[in-house]
Amino acid sequence: MIEFQNVSKRFGPVQAVDGVTARIEEGHVFGLIGTNGAGKSTLMRLTCGVMKPEEGRVVVDGQPVYDNPAVKAEIFYISDDQYFFKNGTPKDMRKLYQTYYPAFDAGKWSELMGKFGLDPGRKVNTFSKGMKKQLSVICGICANTKYLLCDETFDGLDPVMRQAVKRLFIHEIEERGLTPVIASHNLRELEDICEYVGLLHRGGILFEKDLDEMKLNLHKIQCVVKEEGMLGQIREGLEVLTVENRGALYTFTARGRREEVESFMEGLEPVFFELLPLSLEEIFISETEVKGYDIKELIF
């Protein structure tokens, strides 16, 4: 488990990370979401021990990560701005990581390089952005660490490769309990893979939640009411988070158990109503508006 205990980091006048307290459980995909400049990359670097927090501490499996080689050996970090040897080849990168990660699986590395169609002897500086991302993911998977930190890893990958990488993550989670932590500014990239999500804004965590639990307890209701007074009844009878209307059609986002929400709406006998599933984007819009934020300004 990764724990952030009131972690703060400043660069001159810029407060990059501000009092972050959160937990990342093992064996699940955790999505860290936020705009560019929200502090995602700094939090990643603090997690892998590249930086030391000015306040608080980052603890991995009960031990502080900074200046702790044994803990760092269980973490592989894929940065947004990847580093490769000048004029180096994938084979050179493999040799480097074999030095730092004793459990590096060279056989799996060769297998994945073949499946992804990457030439181990070609100079990396001739690779496209997407090919470099694929190489980084392959090295990260084959390092056999417990935690894999991915900063904007899907950026630059085409749709086919995105799905291939996601399937690879899922396979590693099932096979050996890998814990991927994926930072992104794009909600849609994470919706089909993340189990837990955290929203980072201006260096602080607005919230972290189980995505399935959020989906079970949040509902989108579309309805056509008989009279305006029924709208007041809906607001009073349900925990309504957001309301939109287009002509006669009203759309509510409400919190509560599905059975209770359905029963309440049936009792009102509106002209029409239905409960629809929410996307990750809609869930975050509802949650952040409750806290007084506009997610369109935070994310998009």
Residue pairs with C-beta under 8 A, 6 or more apart in sequence:
1 23
1 24
1 25
1 26
1 60
1 61
2 23
2 24
2 47
2 58
2 59
2 60
2 147
2 179
2 181
3 22
3 23
3 24
3 58
3 59
3 60
4 20
4 21
4 22
4 23
4 43
4 47
4 56
4 58
4 205
5 21
5 56
5 57
5 58
5 59
6 19
6 20
6 21
6 55
6 56
7 17
7 19
7 20
7 21
7 43
7 46
7 53
7 55
7 56
7 57
7 58
8 15
8 17
8 18
8 19
8 20
8 53
8 54
8 55
8 56
8 203
9 16
9 17
9 42
9 46
9 51
9 53
9 54
10 16
10 54
15 202
15 203
16 39
16 42
16 203
17 39
17 42
17 43
17 46
17 53
17 203
17 204
18 39
18 202
18 203
18 204
19 55
19 56
19 204
20 39
20 43
20 56
20 200
20 203
20 204
20 205
21 56
21 205
22 198
22 205
22 208
23 208
24 30
24 179
24 181
24 196
25 179
25 196
26 146
26 177
26 179
27 173
27 177
27 178
27 179
28 173
28 179
28 195
28 196
29 169
29 173
29 179
29 180
29 182
29 193
29 194
29 195
29 196
30 179
30 180
30 181
30 182
30 194
30 195
30 196
30 197
30 198
31 182
31 183
31 184
31 190
31 193
31 194
31 196
31 197
31 198
32 40
32 43
32 44
32 181
32 182
32 183
32 184
32 197
32 198
32 200
33 183
33 184
33 185
33 187
33 190
33 197
33 198
33 199
33 200
33 284
33 299
34 40
34 183
34 185
34 199
34 200
34 201
34 298
34 299
35 185
35 201
35 298
35 299
36 185
38 185
38 200
38 201
38 202
38 203
38 298
39 200
39 202
39 203
39 204
40 151
40 183
40 184
40 185
40 200
41 79
41 80
41 151
41 183
42 51
42 203
43 183
43 200
44 77
44 79
44 149
44 151
44 181
44 183
45 51
45 77
46 52
46 53
46 58
46 66
47 58
47 60
47 65
47 75
47 77
47 147
47 149
47 181
48 65
48 72
48 75
48 77
48 149
49 58
49 65
49 66
49 67
49 68
49 71
49 72
49 75
50 77
51 66
52 66
52 67
53 66
57 64
57 66
58 64
58 65
58 66
59 65
60 71
60 74
60 75
60 147
61 71
61 74
61 146
63 70
63 71
64 71
65 71
65 72
65 75
73 100
73 101
73 102
73 145
74 145
74 146
74 147
75 145
75 146
75 147
75 148
75 149
76 101
76 139
76 140
76 143
76 145
76 147
76 148
76 149
77 149
77 151
78 136
78 137
78 140
78 148
78 149
78 150
78 151
78 153
79 151
80 151
80 152
80 155
82 132
82 133
82 136
84 93
84 124
84 125
84 132
85 92
85 93
85 96
85 124
86 125
87 123
87 125
88 123
88 124
88 125
89 120
89 121
89 122
89 123
89 124
90 113
90 118
90 119
90 120
90 121
90 122
90 124
90 135
91 120
91 121
93 124
93 135
93 139
94 104
94 106
94 109
94 120
94 139
94 142
97 104
97 139
97 142
97 143
98 104
98 106
100 143
101 143
101 144
101 145
103 143
103 144
103 145
104 142
104 143
104 144
105 142
105 144
106 142
108 141
108 142
109 138
109 139
109 142
110 120
112 138
112 141
112 142
112 168
113 120
113 138
116 134
116 138
116 161
116 164
118 127
118 131
118 134
118 135
118 138
124 132
124 135
127 135
128 156
129 156
130 156
130 157
130 158
130 161
132 156
133 153
133 154
133 155
133 156
133 157
133 161
134 157
134 161
134 165
136 153
137 150
137 153
137 165
137 168
140 148
140 150
141 148
141 168
141 172
141 178
144 176
146 177
146 178
146 179
147 178
147 179
147 180
147 181
148 169
148 178
148 179
148 180
148 181
149 180
149 181
149 183
150 180
150 181
150 182
150 183
151 183
152 183
152 184
152 185
153 165
153 182
154 162
154 165
154 182
154 184
154 186
154 189
155 184
155 186
157 165
162 189
166 192
166 193
169 178
169 180
169 193
170 193
172 178
172 180
173 179
173 180
182 190
182 193
182 194
184 190
185 299
187 279
187 280
187 281
187 284
187 299
188 279
188 280
188 281
190 197
190 280
191 279
191 280
191 281
194 211
194 280
195 210
195 211
195 212
196 208
196 209
196 210
196 211
197 208
197 209
197 211
197 214
197 280
197 284
198 205
198 207
198 208
198 209
199 205
199 206
199 207
199 208
199 284
199 287
199 288
199 298
200 206
201 293
201 298
206 288
206 291
206 293
207 287
207 291
209 287
211 280
211 283
214 283
214 287
215 277
215 278
215 283
216 258
217 255
217 256
217 257
218 241
218 253
218 254
218 255
218 278
218 283
218 286
219 253
219 254
219 255
219 256
219 258
219 261
219 275
219 276
219 278
220 251
220 252
220 253
220 275
220 276
220 277
220 278
220 282
221 234
221 251
221 252
221 253
221 254
221 261
221 265
221 273
221 274
221 275
221 276
222 249
222 250
222 251
222 272
222 273
222 274
222 276
223 234
223 249
223 250
223 252
223 265
223 270
223 271
223 272
223 273
223 274
224 248
224 249
224 250
224 270
224 271
224 272
224 273
225 231
225 234
225 250
225 268
225 270
225 271
226 269
226 270
226 271
230 268
230 270
231 250
233 268
234 240
234 252
234 265
234 268
235 243
237 264
237 268
238 252
238 254
238 255
238 256
238 261
238 264
239 254
239 255
239 256
240 252
240 253
240 254
241 253
241 254
241 255
241 286
241 287
241 289
241 290
242 252
242 253
242 285
242 286
242 289
243 250
243 251
243 252
243 253
244 250
244 251
245 251
253 278
253 282
253 285
253 286
254 261
258 275
261 275
262 275
265 273
265 275
278 286
281 295
281 299
284 295
284 299
285 295
285 296
288 294
288 295
288 298
289 295
